[in-house]
Amino acid sequence: MTLITINLNKYYIFNLEYCMSSGQVFGWTKVDKRWYGFLNSVPIRISQEENKLIINSNKEMLEEDIIHFFSLNDDMEEINGKIEVNDVMKKIIKLYSGIRILRQNPIDTIIEFICTQNKNIPAIKKIITKLSEKYGEEAKIGKIKFFSLPNIEKLADSSLKELLETGLGYRAKYLLCAAKKILEDKTYIDRIRNMNYSDALHAMTSGDMKLNGVGLKVADCILLYGFHKLEAFPIDVWVLRAYPIVLKEFIDKNVHDEICFRKLKLDRRKYLFMGNIARKVFGEYAGYAQLYIYMASRSLFGYSKKV
């Protein structure tokens, strides 16, 4: 058994639970206070004990990969300083200090977030668990058995009927099409990675590079959590609820009053408009602001509704 212990005193405040329970990653299994999952195809078990991260695996792994995945080197003092634009954000950041935007595999995030559409977190995890058991790699650490996220080749070779058996519903055809597209276009991931945020968002949601079923919110999640494009500001129902509270002083009164009804249907124009306001306010770290707001909104408005 390989063991890595990372001294967190060398880094800004870090909270493993916040990171893994923040709606940015779904393919991990929690048992007691330990998280089981795959990192760069290596099965690992990870836990936090005060100021230490303890990582176990039955395969060789690198400490650098752990540090990179959890964005431990992100300059959180600078990031938090730039997004503390008012007293509300200061309070939210203080409450959820320790969170990081994870650096996930882009293909994994495409798979995960296609599955999130119109589903709450327990339902998403249930679907992804079924997909992983069917199309992922099995591993065991200690007595705990768990699976990697689905293999993209296996997904592409699957049938719509088989995917529907996992409970995906209408998302099954989107996932199948995405898997085939990514495999057919070997340059797809690198092309998105090399684009600036705005171009990447446009490419994923329109034109020849569009992934079927991927709208602006899902694309923003993929770009933020899979490509680490920190300008992305995903707006889901949670962020929409908190948006007029956090950004009240920065938005037009008519827009504020409309959002306050929390029944605003975000077409492409409105979604981009609200996202652009957030980017003007929070700058290059809008994605971090979004994650803090998301966490606070779930706590304030309840946890049982759709992500």
C-alpha positions as CSV (number, residue, x, y, z in Angstrom):
1,M,0.0,0.0,0.0
2,T,1.4,3.4,-1.1
3,L,1.0,6.2,1.4
4,I,1.4,10.0,0.9
5,T,0.9,12.5,3.7
6,I,0.7,16.2,2.7
7,N,1.3,18.8,5.3
8,L,-1.4,21.4,4.8
9,N,0.3,24.0,6.9
10,K,2.3,24.9,3.8
11,Y,-0.9,26.0,2.0
12,Y,-3.8,28.3,2.5
13,I,-6.7,26.9,4.6
14,F,-8.0,23.7,3.0
15,N,-11.2,21.8,3.7
16,L,-11.6,18.4,2.0
17,E,-15.2,18.0,2.8
18,Y,-16.1,21.4,1.2
19,C,-14.2,20.5,-1.9
20,M,-15.8,17.1,-2.4
21,S,-19.3,18.1,-1.4
22,S,-19.5,21.3,-3.4
23,G,-21.3,20.0,-6.5
24,Q,-18.2,20.1,-8.7
25,V,-17.4,16.4,-8.6
26,F,-19.7,13.3,-8.4
27,G,-17.6,10.2,-9.1
28,W,-16.3,9.7,-5.6
29,T,-17.5,7.4,-2.8
30,K,-17.6,8.5,0.8
31,V,-17.3,6.0,3.6
32,D,-17.1,7.4,7.1
33,K,-14.7,10.4,6.7
34,R,-12.7,8.9,3.8
35,W,-13.2,9.5,0.1
36,Y,-12.6,6.8,-2.6
37,G,-12.1,7.6,-6.2
38,F,-9.7,7.6,-9.2
39,L,-7.1,10.2,-9.9
40,N,-5.2,9.9,-13.2
41,S,-6.5,6.3,-13.5
42,V,-5.0,5.5,-10.0
43,P,-7.5,4.4,-7.3
44,I,-7.0,6.3,-4.1
45,R,-8.4,6.8,-0.6
46,I,-8.1,10.3,0.8
47,S,-8.9,11.8,4.2
48,Q,-8.1,14.9,6.1
49,E,-6.9,14.8,9.7
50,E,-6.6,18.4,11.0
51,N,-3.7,19.9,8.9
52,K,-2.8,16.7,7.0
53,L,-4.1,15.0,3.8
54,I,-3.6,11.3,4.0
55,I,-3.7,9.5,0.7
56,N,-3.5,5.7,0.2
57,S,-3.4,3.6,-2.9
58,N,-2.6,0.1,-4.0
59,K,-0.8,1.6,-7.0
60,E,2.1,4.0,-7.4
61,M,1.0,7.7,-7.3
62,L,2.7,11.1,-7.2
63,E,2.2,13.8,-4.5
64,E,2.3,16.4,-7.3
65,D,-0.8,14.9,-8.8
66,I,-2.7,15.3,-5.5
67,I,-1.5,18.9,-5.1
68,H,-2.5,19.7,-8.7
69,F,-6.0,18.1,-8.4
70,F,-6.9,20.0,-5.2
71,S,-5.4,23.3,-6.5
72,L,-3.4,23.6,-3.3
73,N,-1.1,26.0,-5.0
74,D,-3.8,28.4,-6.0
75,D,-3.1,31.8,-4.4
76,M,-6.3,32.0,-2.3
77,E,-5.3,35.2,-0.5
78,E,-5.2,36.9,-3.8
79,I,-8.3,35.2,-5.2
80,N,-10.4,35.9,-2.1
81,G,-9.1,39.5,-1.9
82,K,-10.3,40.2,-5.5
83,I,-13.7,38.7,-5.0
84,E,-14.5,40.2,-1.6
85,V,-16.4,43.0,-3.3
86,N,-18.9,43.6,-0.5
87,D,-19.8,42.5,3.1
88,V,-21.9,39.7,1.8
89,M,-19.0,38.1,-0.1
90,K,-16.7,38.6,2.9
91,K,-19.1,36.7,5.1
92,I,-19.5,33.9,2.6
93,I,-15.8,33.5,2.0
94,K,-15.2,33.4,5.8
95,L,-17.9,30.7,6.1
96,Y,-16.5,28.5,3.3
97,S,-12.8,29.3,3.5
98,G,-10.9,26.1,2.5
99,I,-12.7,25.4,-0.7
100,R,-10.9,24.9,-4.0
101,I,-11.9,24.5,-7.6
102,L,-10.7,21.0,-8.4
103,R,-8.7,20.3,-11.5
104,Q,-10.6,17.4,-13.0
105,N,-10.1,15.5,-16.2
106,P,-12.1,17.3,-18.9
107,I,-13.7,14.1,-20.3
108,D,-14.8,13.2,-16.8
109,T,-16.5,16.5,-16.3
110,I,-18.3,16.2,-19.6
111,I,-19.6,12.8,-18.6
112,E,-20.6,14.1,-15.1
113,F,-22.3,17.3,-16.0
114,I,-24.3,15.9,-18.9
115,C,-25.8,13.7,-16.2
116,T,-26.7,16.7,-14.0
117,Q,-29.4,18.2,-16.1
118,N,-32.6,18.7,-14.1
119,K,-31.5,16.3,-11.3
120,N,-30.7,16.8,-7.7
121,I,-27.4,15.7,-6.2
122,P,-28.6,12.3,-4.8
123,A,-30.2,11.5,-8.2
124,I,-27.0,12.5,-10.0
125,K,-24.8,10.3,-7.8
126,K,-27.2,7.4,-8.3
127,I,-27.0,7.7,-12.1
128,I,-23.2,8.1,-12.1
129,T,-22.8,5.1,-9.7
130,K,-24.8,2.9,-12.1
131,L,-22.8,4.2,-15.1
132,S,-19.5,3.7,-13.3
133,E,-20.4,0.1,-12.3
134,K,-21.3,-0.6,-15.9
135,Y,-18.6,1.3,-17.8
136,G,-15.9,2.1,-15.3
137,E,-13.0,0.2,-13.7
138,E,-13.4,-1.6,-10.4
139,A,-11.0,-1.1,-7.5
140,K,-10.7,-2.0,-3.9
141,I,-8.8,-0.4,-1.0
142,G,-9.2,-2.2,2.3
143,K,-12.7,-3.5,2.3
144,I,-14.2,-0.8,0.2
145,K,-15.1,-1.5,-3.4
146,F,-15.6,1.5,-5.8
147,F,-15.4,2.4,-9.5
148,S,-13.9,4.9,-11.8
149,L,-16.0,7.2,-13.9
150,P,-17.2,5.6,-17.1
151,N,-14.6,4.8,-19.8
152,I,-15.3,7.1,-22.8
153,E,-14.6,4.2,-25.3
154,K,-17.0,1.9,-23.5
155,L,-19.7,4.6,-23.5
156,A,-19.2,5.2,-27.2
157,D,-19.5,1.5,-28.0
158,S,-22.7,1.2,-25.9
159,S,-26.2,1.4,-27.2
160,L,-28.9,3.9,-26.3
161,K,-30.9,1.0,-24.8
162,E,-28.1,0.0,-22.5
163,L,-27.5,3.6,-21.4
164,L,-31.2,4.1,-20.7
165,E,-31.0,1.2,-18.2
166,T,-28.9,3.3,-15.9
167,G,-31.7,5.8,-15.4
168,L,-30.2,8.6,-17.6
169,G,-33.5,9.2,-19.4
170,Y,-33.3,11.8,-22.2
171,R,-29.7,12.5,-21.2
172,A,-28.7,9.1,-22.6
173,K,-28.6,10.2,-26.2
174,Y,-26.6,13.3,-25.3
175,L,-24.0,11.3,-23.4
176,L,-23.8,8.8,-26.3
177,C,-23.4,11.5,-28.9
178,A,-20.7,13.3,-26.8
179,A,-18.7,10.1,-26.3
180,K,-18.7,9.4,-30.0
181,K,-17.9,13.0,-30.9
182,I,-14.9,13.2,-28.6
183,L,-13.5,9.9,-29.8
184,E,-14.0,10.8,-33.5
185,D,-12.4,14.2,-33.0
186,K,-9.1,13.5,-31.2
187,T,-8.3,17.2,-31.1
188,Y,-11.5,18.3,-29.4
189,I,-10.3,18.5,-25.8
190,D,-7.0,20.2,-26.7
191,R,-8.8,22.7,-28.9
192,I,-11.2,23.7,-26.1
193,R,-8.3,23.8,-23.7
194,N,-6.3,26.2,-25.9
195,M,-9.3,28.6,-26.4
196,N,-10.0,31.6,-24.2
197,Y,-13.1,31.2,-22.0
198,S,-15.5,33.1,-24.3
199,D,-14.5,31.2,-27.4
200,A,-14.6,27.9,-25.6
201,L,-18.2,28.6,-24.3
202,H,-19.4,29.5,-27.8
203,A,-17.7,26.4,-29.3
204,M,-19.2,24.0,-26.8
205,T,-22.7,25.4,-27.2
206,S,-23.0,26.2,-30.9
207,G,-21.5,25.4,-34.3
208,D,-19.5,22.3,-35.4
209,M,-18.0,21.7,-32.0
210,K,-21.3,21.8,-30.1
211,L,-21.9,18.9,-27.8
212,N,-25.6,17.9,-28.1
213,G,-27.5,18.6,-24.9
214,V,-24.8,20.9,-23.5
215,G,-26.3,24.3,-22.8
216,L,-24.6,27.3,-21.3
217,K,-24.8,26.2,-17.6
218,V,-23.5,22.7,-18.3
219,A,-20.8,24.1,-20.5
220,D,-19.7,26.6,-17.9
221,C,-19.4,23.8,-15.3
222,I,-17.3,21.8,-17.7
223,L,-15.1,24.8,-18.5
224,L,-14.7,25.7,-14.8
225,Y,-14.2,22.2,-13.3
226,G,-12.6,20.4,-16.2
227,F,-10.5,23.1,-18.0
228,H,-9.9,25.4,-15.0
229,K,-11.2,28.4,-16.9
230,L,-11.8,30.6,-13.9
231,E,-13.9,33.2,-15.7
232,A,-16.7,30.8,-16.0
233,F,-19.7,31.6,-13.8
234,P,-22.3,28.7,-13.9
235,I,-25.8,30.0,-13.1
236,D,-28.0,27.2,-11.8
237,V,-31.1,27.6,-9.6
238,W,-29.0,27.9,-6.5
239,V,-26.8,30.7,-7.9
240,L,-29.9,32.4,-9.3
241,R,-31.5,32.5,-5.8
242,A,-28.5,34.2,-4.3
243,Y,-27.6,36.4,-7.2
244,P,-29.8,39.4,-6.3
245,I,-28.6,39.2,-2.7
246,V,-24.9,39.1,-3.5
247,L,-24.9,41.4,-6.5
248,K,-27.7,43.8,-5.5
249,E,-25.6,46.9,-5.7
250,F,-24.1,46.0,-9.1
251,I,-27.3,45.3,-11.1
252,D,-30.0,47.5,-12.5
253,K,-33.1,47.7,-10.3
254,N,-35.4,46.3,-13.0
255,V,-33.1,43.3,-13.4
256,H,-32.9,42.9,-9.7
257,D,-36.6,42.9,-9.2
258,E,-37.1,40.4,-11.9
259,I,-34.5,38.0,-10.5
260,C,-35.9,38.3,-7.0
261,F,-39.0,36.5,-8.2
262,R,-36.7,33.5,-8.7
263,K,-38.8,32.3,-11.6
264,L,-36.7,34.0,-14.3
265,K,-36.3,31.7,-17.2
266,L,-32.7,32.1,-18.4
267,D,-32.6,32.1,-22.2
268,R,-29.2,32.5,-23.8
269,R,-29.2,36.3,-23.8
270,K,-30.2,36.6,-20.1
271,Y,-27.8,33.9,-19.0
272,L,-24.9,35.6,-20.8
273,F,-26.0,39.0,-19.5
274,M,-26.0,37.9,-15.9
275,G,-22.7,36.0,-16.3
276,N,-21.1,39.1,-17.8
277,I,-22.2,41.2,-14.9
278,A,-20.6,38.6,-12.5
279,R,-17.4,38.7,-14.6
280,K,-17.2,42.5,-14.4
281,V,-17.7,42.4,-10.7
282,F,-15.4,39.4,-9.8
283,G,-13.0,39.6,-12.7
284,E,-10.7,36.7,-13.6
285,Y,-11.8,34.7,-10.5
286,A,-15.6,34.8,-11.2
287,G,-15.6,31.0,-11.0
288,Y,-14.4,31.0,-7.4
289,A,-17.0,33.6,-6.5
290,Q,-19.6,31.3,-8.1
291,L,-18.5,28.3,-6.0
292,Y,-18.7,30.3,-2.8
293,I,-22.1,31.7,-3.7
294,Y,-23.4,28.2,-4.6
295,M,-22.3,26.8,-1.3
296,A,-23.9,29.6,0.7
297,S,-27.1,29.4,-1.3
298,R,-27.6,25.7,-0.7
299,S,-27.2,26.4,3.0
300,L,-29.5,29.3,3.0
301,F,-32.3,28.0,0.8
302,G,-32.1,24.3,1.5
303,Y,-30.4,21.3,0.0
304,S,-33.1,19.2,-1.5
305,K,-33.8,20.9,-4.8
306,K,-32.2,20.7,-8.2
307,V,-28.5,21.6,-8.6
